[in-house]
Amino acid sequence: QNSLMITVKSVTARNFLSVGNVTQSVNLNRNDLTLILGENLDLGGDDAGARNGTGKSALLNIVSYALYGSALTNIKKDNLVNNINNKNMLVTVLLEKDGVEYKIERGRKPAIFNFVNMSDPSKNQESDSQGESKDTQKDIDVLLNMSLDMFKHIVALNTYTQPFLLMKANDQRVIIEE
């Protein structure tokens, strides 16, 4: 029996899109509402709606990339690396399922892909295979019990994903059957 309840406890990023070389972390392990507002300091940070390009969507992209090895958009993986530092990109998601904590780390330049069972270190999986270990990804997929397409349509709810009703009938069927 695979439970559906997964709690994302924290998300961290370094050199991912607009996040620079200083690791940024968001603690989501709270019982209250977490509201994320952007303040675009490049545009003066006023209250006139200068909220674009501040990293709000990057947070969902961090989770998507950590869990699935793919951002929400079709951006090339090397373009996810901060273009100023151009190396040492690393994202980490700490999550809990069925009382067990897991840590997923994924990075580029150099490639890193680690899936850590925090409760049972003997089950840890580390990969130097260009950050793309298919066996490790399969284990994560089993844990999540949700495809990237389902994640995009049910969890992320973003403007980059084609709306369900505009999808081809067969693609809709795949989502419905899942």
MOCOR-V924964 format. One record per residue. N is the residue number from 1. SS is DSSP state (H for helix, E for strand, - for the rest). BURIAL is b if it has 9 or more other ideal C-beta (glycine too) atoms within 8 Angstrom, else e. D_CENTER is the distance of its C-alpha to the mean C-alpha in Angstrom with 1 decimal. Layout:
BEGIN
n=<N:N>
ss=<SS:SS>
burial=<BURIAL:BURIAL>
d_center=<D_CENTER:D_CENTER>
END
This chain:
BEGIN
n=<1:2:3:4:5:6:7:8:9:10:11:12:13:14:15:16:17:18:19:20:21:22:23:24:25:26:27:28:29:30:31:32:33:34:35:36:37:38:39:40:41:42:43:44:45:46:47:48:49:50:51:52:53:54:55:56:57:58:59:60:61:62:63:64:65:66:67:68:69:70:71:72:73:74:75:76:77:78:79:80:81:82:83:84:85:86:87:88:89:90:91:92:93:94:95:96:97:98:99:100:101:102:103:104:105:106:107:108:109:110:111:112:113:114:115:116:117:118:119:120:121:122:123:124:125:126:127:128:129:130:131:132:133:134:135:136:137:138:139:140:141:142:143:144:145:146:147:148:149:150:151:152:153:154:155:156:157:158:159:160:161:162:163:164:165:166:167:168:169:170:171:172:173:174:175:176:177:178>
ss=<-:-:-:-:-:E:E:E:E:E:E:E:E:E:-:E:-:-:-:-:-:-:-:E:E:E:E:-:-:-:-:-:-:-:-:-:-:-:-:-:H:H:H:-:-:-:-:-:-:-:-:-:-:-:-:H:H:H:H:H:H:H:H:H:H:H:H:H:-:-:-:-:-:-:-:-:H:H:H:H:E:-:-:-:-:-:-:-:E:E:E:E:E:E:E:E:E:-:-:E:E:E:E:E:E:E:E:E:-:-:-:E:E:E:E:E:E:-:-:-:H:H:H:-:E:E:E:-:-:-:-:-:-:H:H:H:H:H:H:H:H:H:H:H:-:-:-:H:H:H:H:H:H:H:H:H:-:-:-:-:-:-:-:H:H:H:-:-:H:H:H:H:H:H:H:H:H:->
burial=<e:e:e:e:e:b:b:b:b:b:b:b:b:b:b:b:e:e:b:b:e:e:e:e:e:b:e:b:e:e:e:e:e:e:e:e:e:b:e:b:e:e:e:e:e:e:e:e:e:b:b:e:e:b:b:b:e:b:b:b:b:b:b:b:b:b:b:b:b:e:b:b:e:e:e:e:b:e:e:b:b:b:e:e:b:e:e:b:b:b:b:b:b:b:b:b:b:e:e:b:b:b:b:b:b:b:b:b:b:e:b:b:b:b:b:b:b:b:e:e:e:e:e:b:b:e:b:e:e:e:b:b:b:e:e:b:b:e:b:b:b:e:b:b:e:e:e:e:b:b:b:b:b:e:e:b:e:b:e:e:b:e:e:e:e:e:b:e:e:e:e:b:e:b:b:e:e:e>
d_center=<24.9:21.1:20.2:17.8:16.9:13.7:13.2:10.1:12.4:10.8:8.1:9.6:9.8:12.9:14.1:11.0:12.5:14.8:13.9:16.9:18.1:18.2:15.2:13.9:12.8:12.3:14.1:13.3:15.9:18.5:20.9:21.3:19.4:16.9:17.6:15.8:18.3:18.4:21.5:22.3:24.7:25.6:27.1:28.9:26.5:29.0:28.6:29.5:25.9:24.6:21.0:19.6:17.7:16.9:13.1:12.4:10.4:8.7:7.1:5.6:4.9:3.5:1.4:2.8:4.2:4.3:5.4:7.3:8.1:8.0:7.2:8.6:11.8:14.0:13.7:14.9:12.8:15.4:15.2:11.8:13.9:15.7:19.0:21.2:20.5:19.4:18.5:16.8:13.2:11.2:7.8:8.2:7.2:10.6:11.3:14.7:16.4:20.2:20.8:19.1:16.4:13.9:12.0:9.6:10.0:9.5:11.6:14.1:17.7:18.2:16.1:14.6:13.1:13.9:13.6:15.8:17.7:18.8:21.8:23.1:22.7:24.7:21.9:19.5:18.4:18.1:18.3:19.8:19.8:18.0:14.6:15.1:16.9:17.4:18.8:15.9:13.5:16.2:16.2:12.6:13.3:16.4:14.8:12.4:15.3:13.4:12.9:10.4:13.2:13.6:10.1:10.7:14.2:14.1:11.0:9.7:13.4:13.3:16.2:14.8:15.0:18.6:20.2:21.1:24.8:24.8:23.4:26.0:27.7:26.5:22.8:23.4:25.1:22.3:20.0:22.9:23.8:20.4>
END
